[in-house]
Amino acid sequence: MLVNYETSWYRSNHAAFDLVHAGALGDIRKVVVHDGHRGPKEIGVEPEFLSWLTDPKLNGAGALFDFGCYGADLMTWLMNGERPLTVTAVTQQIKPQVYSRVDDEATIILTYPKAQAIVQASWNWPFDRKDMEVYGETGYAVTVKRDDIRVRQSGEEREQQIAAKPVPTPYDSELSYFRAVILDGAKEDGLSSLETNVTVMEILDAARRAAETGKTITLPASR
């Protein structure tokens, strides 16, 4: 089983990952992920998809699941599969006249022994966005759309915006990757692997429970 998230193929996200794992930013301390758009109805998604997205049983939530999944996936990848200690979440219905059965605004906070992640999922952004900020002990990286990244490292007076390097084939697109895994025995990438995405589902389930109860959810030490 493979999971296909759009952000898995962004050069910018892979560039941030490479900087973290090369030690260029120091140990991760905080990651902030912003994902979403003006709302599925507002951008004119197909009626069948809109019906599914706004069904609390089929989708499980609204913006919380629709866009919270990207940040949970990226953070799990950045942390080499480490599961968070706790999950806290707040959801709102800012447009109940449009989305009467599910949330349209959500914020998830994940804690790790020495790091935090803040995942901001929304159907209320003024513009489409999928971007991430990674802050380490000694530097930071901010993704700019699919292909660019802003970076500042220790000793530098200002940040630089640079073009991210291409992702090596077959890890540069969903179809080439899927073919390579099925037919060529390519190694499963962390972003799309079943193991990573079981953790993603644990995070989202805990976030839904946290939002419903108003309590922080502690994940068990192991599955």
Long-range contacts (C-beta under 8 A, 24 or more apart in sequence): 1-194, 2-177, 2-178, 2-181, 2-188, 2-192, 2-193, 2-194, 3-73, 3-191, 3-192, 3-193, 3-194, 3-196, 3-197, 3-200, 4-174, 4-178, 4-192, 5-69, 5-70, 5-73, 5-191, 5-192, 6-70, 6-130, 7-35, 7-70, 7-73, 7-74, 7-130, 7-191, 8-73, 8-174, 8-189, 8-191, 8-192, 9-146, 9-167, 9-172, 9-173, 9-174, 10-130, 10-143, 10-145, 10-146, 10-147, 11-146, 11-147, 11-163, 11-164, 11-165, 11-166, 11-167, 12-131, 12-132, 12-143, 12-144, 12-145, 12-146, 12-147, 12-148, 12-149, 12-164, 13-74, 13-132, 13-143, 14-164, 14-167, 15-141, 15-143, 15-149, 15-164, 15-165, 16-78, 16-132, 16-134, 16-141, 16-143, 16-149, 17-77, 17-78, 19-134, 19-139, 19-141, 19-151, 20-78, 20-134, 20-136, 20-141, 24-139, 24-153, 25-134, 25-135, 25-136, 25-137, 25-138, 25-139, 25-140, 25-141, 25-153, 26-136, 26-137, 26-138, 26-139, 26-154, 27-114, 27-115, 27-136, 27-137, 28-78, 28-79, 28-115, 28-134, 28-135, 28-136, 29-114, 29-115, 29-116, 29-135, 29-136, 29-137, 30-115, 30-116, 30-117, 30-118, 30-133, 30-135, 31-71, 31-74, 31-75, 31-78, 31-115, 31-116, 31-117, 31-118, 31-132, 31-133, 31-134, 31-135, 32-117, 32-118, 32-120, 32-132, 32-133, 32-135, 33-70, 33-71, 33-74, 33-75, 33-117, 33-118, 33-119, 33-120, 33-131, 33-132, 33-133, 34-120, 34-122, 34-125, 34-129, 34-130, 34-131, 34-132, 35-67, 35-68, 35-70, 35-71, 35-119, 35-120, 35-121, 35-122, 35-129, 35-130, 36-63, 36-66, 36-67, 36-120, 36-121, 36-122, 36-123, 36-124, 36-125, 36-128, 36-129, 37-123, 37-125, 37-127, 37-128, 37-129, 38-123, 38-124, 38-125, 38-126, 38-127, 38-128, 39-95, 39-98, 39-99, 39-104, 39-123, 39-124, 40-66, 40-123, 41-98, 41-99, 42-98, 42-123, 43-128, 53-102, 54-99, 54-101, 54-102, 55-101, 55-102, 56-101, 56-102, 59-102, 60-204, 60-208, 61-91, 61-102, 61-103, 61-106, 61-204, 61-208, 62-91, 62-99, 62-101, 62-102, 62-103, 62-104, 62-106, 62-123, 63-91, 63-102, 63-103, 63-104, 63-105, 63-106, 63-121, 63-122, 63-123, 64-89, 64-91, 64-103, 64-106, 64-108, 64-121, 64-204, 64-207, 64-208, 64-211, 65-204, 65-208, 66-121, 66-123, 67-106, 67-121, 67-122, 67-123, 68-106, 68-108, 68-119, 68-121, 68-203, 68-204, 68-207, 69-200, 69-204, 70-119, 70-121, 70-130, 71-108, 71-117, 71-119, 71-120, 71-121, 71-132, 72-108, 72-110, 72-119, 72-199, 72-200, 72-203, 72-204, 73-191, 73-196, 73-197, 73-200, 74-132, 74-191, 75-110, 75-117, 75-119, 76-190, 76-196, 76-199, 76-200, 76-203, 77-190, 77-191, 77-196, 78-134, 79-112, 79-115, 80-190, 81-190, 81-195, 81-196, 81-199, 82-112, 83-199, 83-202, 83-219, 84-110, 84-111, 84-112, 84-117, 84-203, 84-219, 85-111, 85-112, 85-113, 85-218, 85-219, 86-110, 86-111, 86-216, 86-217, 86-218, 86-219, 87-203, 87-206, 87-207, 87-210, 87-216, 87-217, 87-219, 88-207, 88-210, 88-216, 88-217, 89-206, 89-207, 89-208, 89-210, 89-211, 90-211, 91-211, 94-124, 95-123, 95-124, 99-123, 103-211, 106-207, 106-211, 108-203, 108-207, 110-203, 198-223
